[in-house]
């Protein structure tokens, strides 16, 4: 009895864009750059196929326009590829975004002024008992030392500065443990979480562990957030509005290229994903 040959149809086929083949291997490689829910590899493949299709169409359009571009630096020691440079030059030429008017910007701000607030500002002090987070014995020793310091400062709050100068493992010891003014992002999350809950002059109820070790933390003063006037946020609003406008224009531009293209091997939804 003859055994039927197994189908050789690939799970993810090649696609063609205006007659040019995008190999399934290239799509599979690109799919590694796209996340999809577990058990749905087809979604990552679809996203990869769409990204490579758009790239192909943008390069074709750049060639039709005769665009020549020189790669630019995009970071320390990093340069654009020739294709990336050509796509950038194409989008710079093809997409023009009208800057938002003053009235439009003010309307965005006036819709919900409470969204635009200054960050909180903290003045804090700490005493650090440093420890390697991967050394269990050192971490335990630092915890015990921090608890002893915490108990000592609790008995005599005025001794905080002196103990910091004598015992802290942070360079702030020279200032009695004072860290100066802090805003969100200046300290590690565990440290900031404590500052958010303390009242001015209050010390954390227990030492706090971070990747640096154990901290005895005191909040010295706090400036609360406040609503910012339009003048203070205008530049930020203008930048965000122009970026949003450029994103919409780029999406529409690539959607038009896809509508006009002969794409075979996959059904791509032109209303999803991002340009470039």
N, C-alpha and C positions, 0 to 999 in steps of 0.2 A: 504493500500500500504506500502510495506516495504521500509524504507529509507536506501540507501546504507551506509555502515560504512565508516567513513572518513579514509583516508590513514594515517597510523601511521609511515610512512617513515620519519625519522628525516631530518631536513633541512641540517645538517652537520653530516654525518654518522661517525661511528667508523672506524678506519683503523687498519690493522694488519701489523706487521713487523716481518717477519720470524715466523709467527704463533702467536705472542704475540699481544694482543689487546691494542690499545691506545684509551681509552674511549672518546666519543665526548665531555663529560663534561671537561675532562682534556685539550682537544684542545680549547674549548671555554674559559677556564680560561687563557690558555697561549696566546690566541688571544688578550687579553687586553694589552699585552706587545708589540704589533705590530701595527703600524699605517698604515692606508689604506685610499684612497680617500673616501669622503663622498658618501654613497649610494653603496659602494662596500664591504660589510662585508665578502664576499667570499674570497677576496684577503687577508684580515687579517687572516682568518681561514686557508687559504693555507700556509701562512707564518708560522703560529703556528704549523700546521701539519708537515711542513718540519723541523722546529726546534726540535720538539719532536721526530720525526723519526731519525734525526741525533743523538740526545742524546741517544736514545735507541740503535742504531747501535754502537756508540762509547763505551757504557757500555758493550755491548755484546762482542766487540772485546777486551776490557780490561780484561773481565772475561776469554776469551779464552787464553789470554796471561798470565793469572795468576797474573795480576798486583794488588798489594795491596798498598794503599797510605794513608798517614796520612794527614788530613786536615791542611791547613796552614792559618795563618792570612792574610787577604786581606785588612785590614784597621783597624783603632782604634776600638776595640771591635767587629770586624767582622771576622768570620771564614768561610772557605769553608764548603760546605756540603760534606758528604762522596762521593756522586756521582761526585761533581765538582772536588774533589781531585783525584778521579780515572781517570776522563777524562783528567785532567792536566797531570797526570803521564803517561797516554797512549800517548798523543801527544808529550811529552818530549822524550819518547822512540821511537816512530814511525817516527817522523819527524826530519830530519837532513837538515840543510840549509848551503850551502857552502858560506862563507863570500865573498863579492865582492872583486875583485882584485883592486889594486891601479889604474891600467889603466882604469878599468870600472868606478870607482868613479870619476876619473878625466874627463872621457868622459861625464859623467852626468853633471858635473859642466861646462865643456867647451861648451856644447850644448846651454846653455843660462846663461852666467855669471850674467846678469842683474837681474836674479831672486833672487840672493843671495846678500842682502844688509843689512847694519847695520841699526838699527832703528834710527829715529830722536832723538835728545837729546835736551831737553828744560830746560832753567833756567827761572823760573817764580815767580812772587809775586802776592799776592791777599789780599784783605780785605774782610772778611766774615761777613755778617749780617745774623746770623743763625735764622732759623724758623722751626717749626714743619710743614712738608708738608701737614699734615691733619688738620691744624689749619688755616683757611682762614684769620682770623683777624691778626694772628701773621705773616703770609706770606705777607700780604699787608703792615703791618707795617715795616717789614724787607725790602721790595721793596722800600718803600719811603725813608727809612734811607740810603739804598745803593745808590739811585739816588742822594741824597743830598751829600753823600761822593764823588760820582763820579764827580759831578759838582765842588766840592771843589778841588779835585785833578786835574781836567782838568784846572782850573784856576791857580793852583800852583803845577806842576808836582813834584817839589822837596819835597813837603810835604807828599808824599805817605808813606814813612817809618814812619814818626811821627804819621800820622793818623792811620796807621795800628797798631802801638803800643798802641795807645789810644782807638781805637774803634773796632778793629777786634775781632770776637768771635772764632778765630782759634788760636791754640797754636803757630802758626808761628808768631804771633804778637811780640813775644820776639825777633825775628830777623827782625823786620820791615816788616813782611809779606812775606819774602823770603821763598820759598818752596824748594830751592835747585834744584838738577838735577832730571828731570822727563823723563821717556821713556813711550811709549804707554802702557797703562794698569795701570799706576800708579795713574791716576786720573779718575774721572767719565767721561763718553763719552761727556757730554755737555761741560765740562771744556776743554777736549782735543780738541774738535772741534774748539774752539776759538783759542787755541794755534797754531793750524795748519795754521790759516789764518792771524795771526799777524806778523808784522815785528819786529825785535829786537828793544826794547825801546818803542814799541807802546802799548797803553792801549786799551782794548776792548771799542767799541763805546758806549755800554750800559752795565749796570749790567747784569750778567748772572745767571739764576736760575738753581739750581740743587736740589737734595733731601736734601741737607744740608742747603739751604737757598739761599741768593743772594750774588754774588761775584763781586767785582771790580777787574778785572784781568789785569795784565801787563806782557808782555813777555820781559824778560831781555836779553836773548841771545838764540841762536839756533845753533846746529850743524846738518847740513843736513845729509841725508842718503848717503852712499857711497857703491860702489861695494866691496864685500869682496873677498880676494884671496882664492884660493883652500885650502890653509893650514888652513884658519880660519873656513872653513865649512866642512872640511873632516870628522870630527867625526859625525856631524849631518847627512851628506850624508850616511855614513856607517850605522848608526843606522836606517835611513829610508829605505835603500836598504835591510837590513837584515829583517826588519819588513815586507816589501812587499814580500820578498822571502818566509818568513814563512807563510804569509797569502795565497800565491799561493799554497804552498805545502800542507797546511791544507785543502784548498778547494779541491785539487786534491785527497787527501787521503779520505775525506768524500765522494767525488763523486764516487770513486772506491767502497767504502762500499755500497753505494746506488745501484750501478749497479749490484752488486753481491747479493743484498737482494731480498727477496720475499715481496713486498709491495703491499697491496691490500686495496681498498676503496678510493684511491685518486691517481691522476696522478701528480707526483711531477717532476718539471723541475730541474734536478740536476745541471744545469749551473747557477742557480740564488741563491741568498742568501749568507750567510757566514757560515763558519764552527763553530761548537760548540754552 
